């Protein structure tokens, strides 16, 4: 069975469409106005072997918080929807990801109970890049925690993210996205020994309850 889902989220602040295939090849089709996060979602797709399509707009005249957080929420909703009843999956996954001087640990439990522990060790200094039009486009690094808080809540998973060491905020954030993607890949993959069983003594893993 295909494990694909799409979610549309529209508020007065943002408008987001996300489609995901959990059993993809790592392709990403992104129409996203924040360059750095666009790169992070490409990385997420590649390392998770998820196929994703994202189209998003938001009130960037205010700041990046609304769009980044809502993107995490929408991605989490799509992920949970694609997982359906979670029969036969590993349920838990982890990854210790080295990226040059940076080392990140991510662990996830697709338990139906949302929780985020985020120790990003980020400086809070924006990362500055230039978009195609040549305009300066700083990325608000403090929104990374908001992204994963939105994801964990909407996907109803317990997610632990720890930057164990590092110097560059770019490397720390990129390693976070790679580590989480690989942890989610392991957790969501089918367990050949599970024979389609629910990986819980309760007999069910509750679906997420998330209100916009």
PEFEN-V979563 format. One record per residue. N is the residue number from 0. PSI is psi in degrees with one decimal (999 if undefined). NEAR is the number of other ideal C-beta (glycine too) atoms within 10 Angstrom. D_CENTER is the distance of its C-alpha to the mean C-alpha in Angstrom with 2 decimals. Layout:
N;PSI;NEAR;D_CENTER / N;PSI;NEAR;D_CENTER
This chain:
0;140.6;6;22.93 / 1;132.6;8;20.20 / 2;75.2;18;16.76 / 3;152.1;15;15.72 / 4;156.8;18;14.82 / 5;146.8;15;14.71 / 6;137.7;20;14.31 / 7;132.0;13;16.16 / 8;125.4;18;15.94 / 9;122.9;12;18.90 / 10;-177.8;12;20.23 / 11;-12.4;7;22.82 / 12;-34.0;14;20.22 / 13;159.6;20;17.65 / 14;117.5;15;17.61 / 15;136.4;23;14.51 / 16;129.1;17;14.52 / 17;132.2;23;11.76 / 18;138.2;17;12.97 / 19;142.4;24;11.40 / 20;112.8;20;13.55 / 21;-21.7;24;12.45 / 22;46.8;15;15.69 / 23;-157.0;16;15.60 / 24;1.9;10;16.61 / 25;19.6;17;13.73 / 26;149.1;14;14.94 / 27;127.7;19;13.32 / 28;106.6;12;15.39 / 29;123.9;15;14.34 / 30;88.5;11;16.57 / 31;131.2;20;14.89 / 32;-8.3;14;17.18 / 33;109.7;23;15.47 / 34;-46.3;15;16.17 / 35;-43.1;21;14.22 / 36;-30.8;26;10.81 / 37;-43.8;17;11.98 / 38;-39.8;19;12.59 / 39;-37.5;22;9.25 / 40;-31.5;23;7.77 / 41;-43.8;19;10.93 / 42;-43.2;19;10.31 / 43;-45.7;23;7.00 / 44;-45.8;25;9.27 / 45;-45.1;16;12.24 / 46;-21.8;20;11.42 / 47;-9.2;24;9.89 / 48;38.7;18;12.74 / 49;138.2;27;10.89 / 50;124.6;18;12.80 / 51;146.7;23;11.13 / 52;130.0;17;13.20 / 53;129.8;23;12.40 / 54;125.9;14;15.30 / 55;147.2;23;15.17 / 56;151.3;15;17.82 / 57;175.9;23;18.25 / 58;66.3;14;20.88 / 59;-11.4;14;20.43 / 60;-19.9;5;24.09 / 61;-69.4;10;23.10 / 62;-169.6;13;20.21 / 63;-8.2;24;16.52 / 64;-51.4;17;15.37 / 65;-47.1;18;15.59 / 66;-41.9;25;13.73 / 67;-47.2;26;10.76 / 68;-45.1;22;10.53 / 69;-29.0;24;11.30 / 70;-42.5;27;8.70 / 71;-42.3;24;6.03 / 72;-48.3;26;8.78 / 73;-39.9;25;9.48 / 74;-40.8;25;6.37 / 75;-41.3;27;6.78 / 76;-43.0;27;10.40 / 77;-40.7;29;10.39 / 78;-47.6;27;8.85 / 79;-40.1;22;11.50 / 80;-40.0;18;14.07 / 81;-31.3;21;13.85 / 82;-26.7;23;14.35 / 83;-124.0;13;17.42 / 84;-2.1;11;19.73 / 85;20.9;21;17.98 / 86;132.2;16;21.36 / 87;8.4;17;21.77 / 88;165.3;25;18.34 / 89;-30.9;17;18.13 / 90;-45.0;22;16.07 / 91;150.0;16;15.34 / 92;155.9;20;14.04 / 93;163.3;15;14.05 / 94;135.4;20;14.24 / 95;109.5;14;16.44 / 96;118.3;21;15.64 / 97;136.3;15;18.48 / 98;97.2;18;18.39 / 99;-118.7;11;21.93 / 100;-3.9;11;22.79 / 101;142.6;22;19.35 / 102;124.7;18;18.30 / 103;138.8;28;15.01 / 104;131.3;18;14.64 / 105;137.5;24;11.65 / 106;139.0;20;12.64 / 107;144.7;27;11.35 / 108;117.4;19;13.70 / 109;62.4;24;13.07 / 110;-17.2;19;16.11 / 111;0.8;20;15.97 / 112;110.6;13;16.35 / 113;133.5;19;13.68 / 114;137.4;14;13.81 / 115;129.8;16;12.11 / 116;112.7;12;14.11 / 117;115.4;19;13.08 / 118;83.7;13;15.72 / 119;-17.3;20;14.60 / 120;43.0;14;18.23 / 121;151.3;17;17.73 / 122;-24.8;13;20.91 / 123;-3.7;9;19.91 / 124;127.1;11;21.72 / 125;146.4;16;20.21 / 126;126.5;16;19.59 / 127;129.5;10;22.03 / 128;179.4;15;21.93 / 129;127.7;10;23.97 / 130;177.5;12;22.91 / 131;-28.2;7;25.09 / 132;1.3;6;27.55 / 133;-3.3;7;28.15 / 134;146.3;8;27.05 / 135;136.1;9;25.43 / 136;79.3;19;21.78 / 137;142.0;13;20.64 / 138;128.8;22;17.01 / 139;101.7;18;16.81 / 140;-21.9;20;15.16 / 141;-14.5;17;15.43 / 142;-9.3;22;12.72 / 143;-43.4;24;10.00 / 144;-37.5;19;10.76 / 145;-39.4;20;10.81 / 146;-50.3;26;7.29 / 147;-27.2;24;6.22 / 148;-43.1;20;9.47 / 149;-42.2;23;8.82 / 150;-50.2;26;5.89 / 151;-39.3;26;8.27 / 152;-44.7;21;11.16 / 153;-34.6;26;10.49 / 154;-9.3;26;9.46 / 155;56.3;23;12.29 / 156;156.8;29;11.27 / 157;120.7;17;12.61 / 158;123.9;25;10.29 / 159;124.7;18;12.36 / 160;123.1;24;11.63 / 161;122.7;17;14.89 / 162;109.3;21;16.10 / 163;-33.6;15;19.44 / 164;162.7;11;21.10 / 165;163.5;22;20.90 / 166;-50.5;11;22.56 / 167;125.8;15;20.55 / 168;-34.9;21;17.69 / 169;-49.5;17;16.51 / 170;-40.3;18;16.54 / 171;-48.4;24;14.94 / 172;-43.0;27;11.82 / 173;-41.5;21;11.72 / 174;-33.3;26;12.40 / 175;-50.2;30;9.61 / 176;-38.3;27;7.01 / 177;-43.9;22;9.60 / 178;-44.5;26;10.27 / 179;-41.2;26;7.07 / 180;-44.5;24;7.00 / 181;-34.5;21;10.65 / 182;-43.1;27;10.65 / 183;-37.8;25;8.76 / 184;-47.3;19;11.16 / 185;-44.5;18;14.00 / 186;-35.1;23;13.37 / 187;-11.4;24;13.15 / 188;153.7;15;16.02 / 189;137.5;14;19.48 / 190;112.6;13;21.88 / 191;-28.7;7;25.25 / 192;-12.0;8;27.19 / 193;-19.2;14;25.66 / 194;39.8;8;27.53 / 195;11.3;10;25.27 / 196;154.6;12;25.63 / 197;125.3;16;23.35 / 198;62.9;18;22.18 / 199;140.7;13;23.63 / 200;-15.0;5;27.22 / 201;-19.9;9;26.75 / 202;-0.7;7;26.68 / 203;154.3;11;23.60 / 204;110.5;21;20.02 / 205;141.6;12;19.85 / 206;158.7;14;17.65 / 207;146.5;19;15.55 / 208;106.6;10;17.73 / 209;124.5;15;16.10 / 210;135.9;3;18.30 / 211;999;10;17.48
